[in-house]
């Protein structure tokens, strides 16, 4: 398979947008963890802090790819929305929406580099799989016990 050139400038823009979005996830999940109260606080905050760590890992991966291709990683952080709703369902619904937005970025990257860069294509596929798995987990958490159908979003 011979790779065709890809639009490196557009790929860098997408990678920086991914970096910014994942950094926003670090802030968002950290904030959520601080705002959880009640009987289930410990396991929920542990999960949220784990998600913040995952977002930081994803941000680092995107930034490493930006520098791999000879460019400068963004210092910006993606949009942060403070709804002042800190119930667990509210947090999960906000998380679901933010994760869907990130998934779109990874899919856009995949479309840009498909059959043009094995490195970026494999990265995008791996991240799409991780994000879809995460969305599935959040969806399961939004369901009532014993409910098998997906939560409508």
N, C-alpha and C positions, 0 to 999 in steps of 0.2 A: 504494500500500500504506500503510495507516495502522497505525502501531505501537501495540500494546497496552502498557500499563504493565507493567514487570517488577518483581520483588521486589528492589529496590536493596540492601537490607540483606543478603540472602542472596548477591547478586552480590559485594558487598564482602567478605563472609566467604570466598567462593571465591577471589577475587582475592588476598586476603591469604594464603590457604593456598598458592596458586600461587607467590606471592612467596617465602614461607618454603621451599617445596620447591625452587624454583630456586636460592635462596641455599645450601641444603644441597648442591645439585649443584656449586656453585662450590667449596665446601670439599672435597667428596668427590673431584671430578676433580683438584683441586690436590694432594690427598693421594696419589691414585693415581699422578700424574705423578712425585711425589717418591720413590715406592717401586718404580719400574721399574728393573731392572738387566738387563744382558746385551747381546748383540750388536745387538738391534733397539731399544735404548733411545731413541735420538734420534727416529726417526719416531713411535714410540709415545707418548713424552712430549709431542711436538709436537701430536699428535692430542688427547691428554688435556687439554692446556692450552687448545687450541682449544675443546674442549667446556666447560671451565670459563668461558671468555669468553662462549660462547653462553648458558650458564646465567645469567651476570650480565646479559647483554642482555635475556633473558626476564624476569628479576627486575625490572629497570628498567621494562620495558613494563607489567608487572602493577602495579607501584607507581605509575606515571604514571596508569593507569586508576583506581586507588583515589583519588588526589587529584583527578582529573577529575570524579569523582562526589562530591567534597566530603567525603572521609573521610581517615583517618589510616593510612598504611601501617604494617604490622607491623614490629617490630624483632626478631622471633623468627627463628630458623633451624629448618628442618624437622629431622626425626629423622636422626641420624647413627649409623650402626652400624659399629663397628670389628671386623671379623672376623679380623684379623691374617692374612688370606689375600691374598697380593700377587702370585700368579702371574697372567699375562695373562688366562687363561681365567676365573679367579676374579674378576678385576676386571671383565671383560666381563659375566659372569653377574650380578654385583651391579649393574652399570650397567643391564642389561636390566630387572631388577626395579624399580629406582628410576624408570626412565623409564616403565615401564608404570603405576606409581602416579601419576606426573605426568600421563600421558595421560588417566587417569580423571578427574582434576580438570578438565582442559580440556573433556572431553566433558560433564561435569556442568554446566559453565558454558554450553556450547552449548545444552543442553536447557533450562536456565533462561531463556535470553534469545532463543531461536529465535522469529522473527517479532515480537520485542518491542524489540530494540535492534540496529540495523544495525551500529553501532560494535562492540559486544561480540560479536555473532554473527560478524562478519568476523574479528575478532581471534581468537576461539575456533577458527574453521575454519582459519585460517592456522597457528595453533599446533598444532592436531591434525595437519595435514599435515606440519609440521616434525618433530613427535615421531614420527609413523609412519615418516617417511623415516629418522630417526635409528635407530629400532628395527630397521628393515630393514638398515641398515649394520652395526649391532652383530651382528645375526643372521648376516650374511654373514661377518663376522670370526670368528665361532665355528665356522663350517663348515670342513671339511678342504678343501684345494685340489681343485678339480674337482667337489666335491659340490654338487649343484643344489638338493636338497630342503632346506627350512628346518630350522634347528636346533630341536629339540624343547625347549620350556621348560615 
